[in-house]
Amino acid sequence: MSYIINAYAIVQFSTAAITLALIYRVWKRRHIRGGKTLLLLFIAVLWWAMCTGFEAAAVDQSVKVLWSKISYIGAFFSPPLFLFFSLIYTNRQYSLTNLKIALVFLIPLAMIGLAFSNELHGLIWSGFETGPAGTNSLIYQHGYFYWVGMIYIFALVAFASFTLFVHSVKSQVLYQRQNRIILLASIFPIVSAVLYVSGLNPFPGLDITPVSFAFTAAALLTGISRQRFLDVIPISHEFLIDQFDDAVMVIDEGLRIIDLNQAAERMIIGEREKVIGKPGGDVIRFWDQLLQNFDPSHQLRFEIEQSQPEKKYFQTTISPLKNNQSQFMGWTLVIADITRRKAAEIALQDVNAKLENQLQEIRSLQEKIQEQAIRDAMTGAFNRGYLDETLERELARAKRNRYPLSVMMIDIDFFKKINDSYGHKAGDLVIKTVGKMLMNNSRACDCVCRFGGDEFVVVMPEMGEADAVIRAEKWRTLLKSKHMIFRNNTIAPTISIGIATYPNSEKSSRSIVDAADRALYAAKDSGRDCVRVFNS
């Protein structure tokens, strides 16, 4: 099995990582109402996101489909668990009997079973298509029973959302806000599922539903956690600001540092006591990158780069600080270390660039192979297979648009004698010279083909018989003037040309070639080195 880490896979694995962090948080809060069910929901979402991540990274279609099957365990367990959570959280757990729980899981279990046996019936996926170039994605064509599962899931999520909505309306004012957060959480999977199944997904081939369930899980945990909101109000401002992982500083109008948190001490400055009251330029190494962004009217957000003592990247936000009378007092400076994220972005860009180069090489190779399939290797002219296809198409176009089409059959005179006298290499040189002369002196719309051996056929759309004769005489005269030197021997080849023109001659592609061939034999019978026109 081979895997490629791409953007789609990174999204799913990032979702899994976020969900894993949420699992840790909810484990510590599992005693709250609905906590254990929420924990199971997070585990299902983690399973779902990990499997879809491996599906996105897998190269082989069979491996992708296998991971999709495995992901169905998390995908079809998440909605029932969300329903159970909504009932428990709203004090309706009395309705959850063992029989009802079993019945709720009946269709999900059936969907999982049908997914694992899909090759036998195609009820879940009726086919597969390759996703957009560069995404390594697979687009699934859904079977009939897939829609049954989708309708069932929508029904579960809709019922759970309705339950939370009713509870939000009836709950006390103190808890309405957090309940509305939880209600908002239920919208994410509905919207993402609608986008996915309706074909409106902005990222074709990426299943965004597990990502949305991760947002749902985070919102659920946020809403429930706020039941302890009153308990954390007495925490001091100093303690609160020191809990931030990002560096936070307060800069006055004179661009002096008047406050900072512990993260700022660790990240960019040093001990707090030594820097309070000092100009920012004296203690912040990348102050020059910050200086031009202190705007007293607008908040500015930007990235900065630190080269010494080690290369780091920071996401920086500078916001004007005003008092209750809207008087400007300075700025708040928030700096987040994004070095790891930036490194991942740069690595991803490098991978994408390499993939793009590989794709370009593949495209070039495909074009080269396609060109080789229709070209004669010796002369570079089109081959006989391409002639059959082109003449049929051009003759149909000539009939439809009512314009003439001429076909020339060209043969090198006494070619066997050249081979016998000077060798096959000399013969090859003559064939190449004739082919090059024909291609260099033809129109862009003409089709020069090597018919076989020392014979060439030229298809000339929109050229009547008289113009074809002029063109043939030009070629004959031009070649006659060319003398080739081969191993100190002078070779002066000549050609005979037969012309057949639609609509003056035959009406089918095969018969018009035969007519040009008969005209060629008439030219040979006339002593060679001449042009003859087929006359029916």
C-alpha positions in Angstrom: 0.0 0.0 0.0 1.3 3.4 -0.9 0.3 6.8 0.5 0.8 10.4 -0.4 0.4 13.1 2.3 -1.7 15.8 0.4 -3.8 18.8 1.4 -7.0 16.7 1.8 -5.2 14.2 4.1 -3.7 17.0 6.2 -7.2 18.4 6.7 -8.5 15.1 7.9 -5.5 14.3 10.1 -5.7 17.8 11.6 -9.3 17.2 12.4 -8.4 13.9 14.1 -5.7 15.7 16.1 -8.2 18.4 17.2 -10.7 15.7 18.1 -8.1 13.8 20.1 -7.4 17.0 22.1 -11.1 17.4 22.7 -11.3 13.8 23.9 -8.7 14.6 26.5 -10.7 17.6 27.7 -14.1 15.8 27.8 -12.5 12.9 29.6 -11.8 15.2 32.5 -15.5 16.4 32.3 -17.1 13.1 31.7 -19.0 13.4 34.9 -21.1 16.3 33.5 -24.6 15.6 32.1 -24.1 13.8 28.7 -20.3 13.7 29.2 -19.9 10.0 28.6 -22.0 10.0 25.5 -20.1 13.1 24.3 -16.9 11.1 24.8 -18.2 8.3 22.6 -19.2 10.8 20.0 -15.7 12.3 20.0 -14.2 8.8 19.6 -16.5 8.0 16.7 -15.5 11.3 15.0 -11.8 10.6 15.7 -12.2 7.2 14.0 -14.1 8.8 11.1 -11.5 11.5 10.6 -8.5 9.2 10.8 -10.0 6.8 8.3 -10.9 9.5 5.8 -7.4 10.9 6.3 -5.9 7.5 5.3 -8.4 7.3 2.4 -7.3 10.8 1.2 -3.6 9.7 1.4 -4.0 6.3 -0.2 -2.9 6.1 -3.8 -4.6 2.8 -4.9 -8.3 2.9 -5.5 -8.9 -0.4 -3.8 -7.1 0.9 -0.6 -9.2 4.1 -0.7 -12.4 2.2 -0.9 -11.2 -0.1 2.0 -10.6 3.0 4.2 -14.0 4.4 3.2 -15.6 1.2 4.4 -13.8 1.3 7.7 -14.7 5.0 8.1 -18.4 4.1 7.9 -18.1 2.7 11.4 -17.4 6.2 12.7 -19.6 8.0 10.1 -22.8 6.0 11.0 -22.2 5.8 14.7 -21.7 9.6 15.1 -25.3 10.7 14.3 -27.0 8.2 16.8 -24.5 9.2 19.5 -25.3 12.9 18.8 -29.0 12.0 19.1 -28.4 10.2 22.4 -26.4 13.2 23.7 -29.2 15.6 22.9 -31.7 13.5 24.8 -29.5 13.0 27.8 -28.5 16.7 27.9 -32.1 17.8 27.8 -33.2 15.3 30.5 -35.0 13.0 28.2 -32.9 10.0 28.8 -35.9 8.2 30.2 -36.9 7.5 26.5 -33.7 5.7 25.8 -34.6 2.0 26.4 -32.3 -0.8 25.3 -34.8 -1.8 22.6 -34.9 1.8 21.2 -31.1 2.1 21.3 -30.9 -1.2 19.3 -33.4 0.0 16.8 -31.6 3.3 16.3 -28.4 1.4 15.4 -30.2 -1.0 13.1 -29.8 1.1 9.9 -26.3 2.2 10.7 -25.2 -1.4 11.2 -27.0 -2.3 7.9 -25.1 0.5 6.1 -21.8 -0.7 7.5 -22.5 -4.2 6.4 -23.6 -3.1 2.9 -20.5 -1.0 2.6 -18.2 -3.9 3.4 -20.0 -6.1 0.9 -20.5 -3.4 -1.8 -18.6 -5.4 -4.5 -21.5 -7.9 -4.4 -24.4 -5.5 -5.0 -23.3 -1.8 -5.5 -26.0 -0.5 -3.2 -23.7 1.9 -1.4 -21.3 2.9 -4.2 -22.3 2.3 -7.8 -19.0 3.5 -9.2 -15.9 5.7 -8.8 -14.3 8.6 -10.5 -10.9 10.2 -10.2 -11.0 13.5 -8.5 -9.4 16.8 -9.7 -5.8 16.7 -10.8 -3.3 17.1 -8.0 -5.7 16.1 -5.2 -5.2 12.3 -5.2 -9.0 12.1 -4.4 -11.7 9.6 -5.4 -15.2 10.7 -6.1 -17.8 8.1 -5.1 -21.0 7.5 -7.2 -23.7 6.6 -4.7 -26.0 3.6 -5.0 -29.7 3.5 -3.9 -29.2 2.4 -0.3 -26.7 5.2 0.3 -29.5 7.7 0.0 -31.6 5.7 2.5 -28.7 6.0 5.0 -28.4 9.7 4.3 -32.1 10.3 4.8 -31.9 8.4 8.1 -28.8 10.4 9.3 -30.5 13.7 8.4 -33.5 12.6 10.4 -31.4 11.8 13.4 -29.5 15.0 13.3 -32.6 17.1 12.6 -34.4 15.5 15.6 -31.4 16.1 17.8 -31.3 19.7 16.7 -35.0 20.2 17.3 -34.6 18.8 20.8 -31.8 21.2 21.6 -33.7 24.1 20.1 -36.8 23.4 22.3 -34.6 23.1 25.3 -32.8 26.3 24.5 -36.1 28.2 24.2 -37.4 26.9 27.5 -34.2 27.1 29.5 -33.3 29.8 32.0 -31.7 33.0 30.8 -28.5 32.0 32.6 -28.0 28.9 30.4 -29.7 30.1 27.1 -26.5 31.4 25.6 -24.6 28.1 26.1 -27.6 26.2 24.9 -27.7 28.3 21.7 -24.0 27.5 21.2 -24.8 23.8 21.4 -27.8 24.3 19.0 -25.5 26.1 16.6 -23.1 23.1 16.8 -25.8 20.9 15.3 -26.0 23.0 12.1 -22.4 22.1 11.0 -23.0 18.5 10.1 -26.3 19.3 8.4 -24.7 22.0 6.2 -21.6 19.9 5.4 -23.6 16.8 4.6 -25.9 18.8 2.3 -22.9 20.2 0.5 -21.3 16.8 0.1 -24.3 14.8 -1.2 -25.6 17.7 -3.4 -22.4 18.0 -5.3 -21.8 21.6 -4.1 -18.7 20.6 -2.1 -16.1 23.3 -2.7 -13.4 20.7 -2.4 -14.4 17.8 -4.8 -13.3 14.4 -3.4 -12.9 15.7 0.2 -15.4 14.5 2.7 -16.0 17.6 4.9 -18.5 15.9 7.1 -16.0 14.6 9.7 -14.4 18.1 9.8 -17.9 19.6 10.6 -18.5 17.0 13.3 -15.2 18.1 14.9 -16.5 21.6 15.0 -19.8 20.3 16.4 -17.9 18.5 19.1 -15.8 21.5 20.0 -18.9 23.7 20.2 -20.7 21.2 22.3 -17.8 21.0 24.8 -17.6 24.9 24.8 -21.3 25.2 25.5 -21.4 22.7 28.4 -18.1 24.0 29.9 -19.6 27.4 30.3 -21.9 26.1 33.1 -18.9 26.9 35.3 -18.7 30.5 34.0 -19.5 32.1 37.4 -16.8 30.0 39.1 -14.0 31.6 37.1 -15.1 35.3 37.3 -13.0 36.0 40.5 -9.8 35.0 38.7 -7.5 38.0 38.6 -6.6 39.9 35.4 -2.9 39.1 35.9 -3.5 35.4 36.3 -5.8 35.3 33.3 -3.4 37.1 30.9 -0.6 34.7 32.0 -2.7 31.7 30.9 -2.4 32.8 27.3 0.0 30.7 25.2 0.5 33.8 22.9 2.8 36.7 23.9 0.7 39.7 25.0 2.2 43.2 25.5 0.8 46.7 26.2 2.6 49.5 24.4 2.0 53.1 25.3 2.0 56.2 23.0 5.7 56.6 23.4 6.2 53.0 22.1 7.4 51.8 25.6 6.5 48.5 27.1 4.2 48.9 30.1 2.9 45.4 30.6 3.5 41.8 29.3 2.6 38.3 30.1 4.8 35.2 30.9 4.6 34.0 27.3 6.1 37.3 26.1 8.9 36.8 28.6 9.7 33.3 27.3 9.1 34.0 23.6 10.8 37.2 22.7 12.0 39.5 25.5 13.3 38.3 28.9 12.4 39.1 32.5 9.4 41.3 33.0 11.1 43.5 35.7 13.9 44.4 33.3 11.8 45.5 30.4 8.9 47.4 31.8 9.1 51.1 30.8 11.8 50.5 28.2 11.3 51.4 24.5 10.3 48.4 22.5 13.2 48.8 20.1 15.7 48.2 22.9 14.3 44.7 23.8 12.4 43.2 20.9 14.7 41.8 18.2 12.3 42.3 15.3 11.1 45.7 16.3 11.8 47.2 12.9 9.2 44.9 11.4 6.6 46.0 14.0 7.3 49.7 14.0 5.5 50.6 10.7 2.3 48.9 11.8 1.4 50.9 14.9 -1.7 52.6 13.7 -3.8 54.5 16.3 -7.0 54.0 14.3 -7.0 50.4 12.9 -6.2 46.9 14.0 -3.5 45.3 11.9 -2.7 41.6 11.6 0.5 40.4 9.8 3.3 37.8 9.8 6.9 38.6 10.7 10.1 36.6 10.4 12.9 36.4 12.9 16.3 35.2 11.5 18.5 35.3 14.7 19.3 33.5 16.9 17.1 30.9 15.1 14.6 31.3 12.3 11.1 31.7 13.6 7.7 33.0 12.3 5.2 35.0 14.3 1.5 35.9 13.7 1.2 39.4 15.0 -1.9 41.5 15.9 -1.6 45.2 16.9 -4.8 46.8 18.2 -5.4 50.4 19.3 -6.1 50.7 23.0 -8.8 53.2 24.1 -10.4 54.1 27.4 -14.1 54.5 28.1 -14.0 58.0 26.6 -12.6 56.6 23.4 -9.3 58.4 24.0 -6.2 56.7 22.5 -3.9 55.3 25.1 -1.6 52.9 23.3 -1.7 49.5 21.7 -2.1 45.8 22.6 0.4 43.6 20.9 -0.4 39.9 20.6 2.3 37.6 19.0 1.8 33.9 18.3 4.6 31.6 17.4 3.6 30.0 14.2 7.0 28.5 13.3 5.7 24.9 13.2 2.6 25.8 11.2 4.8 27.8 8.8 7.2 25.0 8.4 4.3 22.7 7.6 3.0 25.2 5.1 6.4 25.5 3.4 6.8 21.7 3.4 3.3 21.4 1.9 4.2 24.0 -0.7 7.4 22.1 -1.6 5.4 18.8 -1.8 2.8 20.5 -4.0 5.5 22.0 -6.2 7.2 18.6 -6.6 3.8 17.0 -7.3 3.1 19.7 -9.9 6.5 19.0 -11.5 5.8 15.3 -11.6 2.4 15.9 -13.1 3.9 18.2 -15.7 6.4 15.4 -16.5 3.6 12.9 -16.8 1.6 15.2 -19.1 4.7 15.8 -21.3 5.3 12.0 -21.4 1.6 11.4 -22.3 1.8 14.0 -25.0 5.0 12.4 -26.3 3.6 8.9 -26.2 0.4 10.2 -28.0 2.5 11.9 -30.6 4.6 8.8 -31.1 1.4 6.8 -31.6 0.4 8.8 -34.7 3.9 9.6 -36.1 6.2 7.7 -38.3 9.5 7.2 -36.4 11.8 7.6 -39.4 10.3 10.7 -41.1 8.2 12.4 -38.5 5.3 12.4 -40.9 1.9 11.0 -39.7 1.5 7.2 -39.9 -1.1 5.2 -41.9 -3.4 4.8 -38.9 -3.7 8.6 -38.5 -4.2 8.9 -42.3 -7.3 6.6 -42.1 -8.8 8.6 -39.3 -8.0 12.1 -40.7 -9.1 11.4 -44.3 -12.4 10.1 -43.1 -13.0 13.2 -41.0 -11.8 15.7 -43.6 -13.8 14.1 -46.4 -17.0 14.2 -44.2 -16.3 17.9 -43.6 -15.7 18.6 -47.3 -19.1 17.0 -48.1 -20.8 18.9 -45.3 -19.3 22.3 -46.3 -19.2 21.6 -50.0 -15.6 22.4 -50.7 -13.0 20.3 -52.6 -10.4 18.0 -51.1 -7.4 16.6 -52.9 -5.4 13.5 -52.1 -1.9 13.0 -53.5 -0.1 9.6 -53.7 3.7 10.1 -54.0 6.2 7.4 -54.8 10.0 7.7 -55.0 11.2 6.7 -58.5 13.5 3.7 -58.8 13.8 3.5 -55.0 14.8 -0.2 -55.2 17.7 0.7 -57.4 18.9 3.3 -54.9 18.8 0.7 -52.2 20.6 -1.9 -54.3 23.2 0.6 -55.5 24.0 2.6 -52.3 22.5 0.5 -49.5 19.6 0.8 -47.1 21.0 3.7 -45.3 21.1 5.7 -48.5 17.5 4.7 -49.0 16.5 5.9 -45.6 18.2 9.2 -46.2 16.2 9.6 -49.4 12.9 8.8 -47.6 13.7 11.3 -44.8 14.6 14.0 -47.3 11.3 13.5 -49.3 9.3 13.5 -46.1 11.0 16.6 -44.8 10.5 18.4 -48.1 6.8 17.5 -48.2 6.2 18.7 -44.6 8.2 21.9 -44.9 6.3 22.9 -48.1 2.7 22.0 -47.0 0.0 24.1 -45.3 -0.8 23.8 -41.6 -4.1 22.2 -42.5 -2.5 19.6 -44.8 -1.8 16.1 -43.5 1.5 14.5 -44.7 1.5 10.7 -44.1 4.0 8.0 -44.8 1.8 5.4 -46.5 4.4 2.6 -46.4 7.9 1.9 -47.8 8.8 4.7 -50.2 5.2 6.0 -50.6 3.6 9.1 -49.1 0.0 10.4 -49.1 -0.9 14.0 -48.6 -4.5 15.1 -47.7 -5.2 18.7 -48.7 -8.6 20.1 -47.6 -10.1 23.0 -49.6 -7.7 22.5 -52.5 -9.1 21.9 -56.0 -7.6 19.8 -58.7 -5.9 22.7 -60.5 -4.2 24.0 -57.4 -3.2 20.5 -56.4 -1.5 20.0 -59.8 0.5 23.2 -59.2 1.5 22.2 -55.8 2.5 18.7 -57.0 4.6 20.2 -59.8 6.3 22.5 -57.2 7.2 19.5 -55.0 8.5 17.5 -58.0 10.6 20.3 -59.3 11.9 21.2 -55.8 13.1 17.6 -55.1 14.6 17.3 -58.5 16.9 20.2 -57.7 18.1 18.6 -54.5 21.2 16.4 -54.8 22.2 14.3 -51.8 25.7 13.3 -51.1 26.1 9.8 -49.6 29.6 8.4 -49.1 31.0 10.5 -51.9 28.1 9.5 -54.1 25.6 12.0 -55.5 22.0 10.8 -55.4 19.3 12.8 -57.3 16.0 11.2 -56.6 12.7 12.0 -58.4 9.1 11.4 -57.5 5.9 10.5 -59.3 2.6 11.9 -58.1 -1.0 10.8 -58.6 -3.8 13.1 -57.7 -7.5 12.4 -56.9 -9.9 15.2 -56.0 -13.3 15.2 -54.4 -15.9 15.8 -55.8 -14.4 15.1 -59.2 -13.5 11.5 -58.4 -14.5 8.9 -55.8 -16.8 9.7 -52.9 -15.4 7.5 -50.1 -12.1 7.8 -48.3 -10.9 4.4 -49.4 -11.9 4.8 -53.0 -10.3 8.3 -53.2 -7.0 6.8 -52.1 -7.4 4.0 -54.6 -8.1 6.7 -57.3 -4.9 8.6 -56.4 -3.0 5.3 -56.5 -4.3 4.6 -60.0 -3.2 8.1 -61.0 0.2 7.3 -59.6 0.5 4.2 -61.7 -0.5 6.3 -64.7 2.4 8.6 -63.9 4.8 5.7 -63.7 3.5 4.3 -67.0 4.2 7.8 -68.5 7.9 7.5 -67.7 8.0 8.6 -64.0 9.0 12.0 -62.7 5.7 13.5 -63.5 2.2 14.3 -62.2 -1.0 12.7 -63.3 -4.6 13.3 -62.3 -7.2 10.6 -61.9 -9.9 10.8 -64.6 -13.0 8.7 -63.9 
